[in-house]
Amino acid sequence: MFDALELKKQFPIFSNHPDLTYLDNAATMQKPRCVLDAERFFYENHNANVHRGAHRLASAATDAYEGARQIVANFINAPSHEEIIFTRGTTEAINLVANTWGSTLSAGDEIILSALEHHANIVPWQMLAQRTGAVLKIIQLDQYGTVDLEHFSSLLSDKTKLVAISHVSNAIGSIQPIAWMCNAAHHAGAKVLVDGAQAVAHLEIDVQALGIDFYVFSGHKAYAPTGIGVLWVENNTLQKMPPWQGGGEMIASVSFSGSTYAAAPYRFEAGTPAIAQAVGLGAALTWLSGLDRSALLAHEHQLRQQLETGLAQIAGITIHGQSPNKAALTSMTFTTAHPYDVAQFLDHRGIAVRVGHHCAQPLLHTLGISGTLRASFAAYNTSQDVEYFLAVLTDTLEILS
Ligand SMILES: Cc1ncc(COP(=O)(O)O)c(C=O)c1O
């Protein structure tokens, strides 16, 4: 049994807002006390800049920062901590790949995306295509809102250089068959970037077993602070990637006749990094690893099932995304009410959800809608949260109809 009610006590936000029902976890998750403590402890005990200091605080700060890198590597089963690059988040990690590895592309090379991507996994590739003459190809979805594998296979060719795909759709929750897609892409000679923003807090990730080339995620969607994220790159590919931003930390030597660059991952971390946030990320992933991950997955699955069963009893609700392999979120629209109006009513009763296009406008366009109301779960959500949501939603729809 997964005791979410007990676990919820570790999150100060719920003591500060006893009436809060937080179902906006796909946007950002709340932080357990140990993560907040880790950041505070760092600032109170170890604060210094990393890597270049010759004093004890500098080495303590460096140990804490590099320790977090090792925790991340273990968490996604990366072969080495030297393949972990800290970024500001998923968005920056994808932009980094587009601006470094992407610079090897030329006119006519193809990048395959899917119709369900977040804008962060679309726009950097569009910008790269504009710079290089590369061409974007878009995988259609099947009737359940998962990538259509037949269509995907038909798009793969020797022109394909990259497949960039969300592990879990942030808008409709479908989980993509990543291992299968990596295998097919590699047969065509292409690399695969997986956007793990919505996956990493829910699914157990093994980048080696899945056969991924680039894995990216944001700390704040996995119980960690904002301002820190991760790019993991398979080592052979990583060694060939040129630097992106120039500055301190990323160099081996600098002179006015030219500069040489540090080895990975430092080559990609110009300037003072987000040290305390990295420490917070390490604490969050350690905390998450300490949970029974399969019990957590089952718990979140149960909450979504409870929600979707309840929604089916209320007239006039459409659930978008019916993939049999679906993560812990549900997107819905209403025949008699606008999602924004519903969300306002829910907010008055203490329920936080997200409404809008979820930064996935092409997907919503494909679905023929302009926005949905999304309820998304995390470890601290309970079956009472779902019951309360369903009761308040029923009242709201009665008022709005
Ligand atoms: C699937 C997906 N990709 C990328 C992002 C962007 O993440 P961030 O804003 O943390 O960079 C998000 C955020 O919602 C997301 O859900």
The ligand as an ORCA input file, in Angstrom:
! r2SCAN-3c Opt
* xyz 0 1
  C       6.647     17.460    -22.245
  C       7.282     18.751    -21.848
  N       8.382     19.158    -22.470
  C       9.011     20.303    -22.141
  C       8.518     21.119    -21.161
  C       9.243     22.379    -20.812
  O       9.768     22.266    -19.535
  P      10.490     23.529    -18.839
  O       9.519     24.659    -18.958
  O      10.698     23.086    -17.436
  O      11.751     23.765    -19.582
  C       7.357     20.762    -20.502
  C       6.747     21.647    -19.485
  O       5.567     21.635    -19.260
  C       6.727     19.532    -20.833
  O       5.621     19.128    -20.209
*
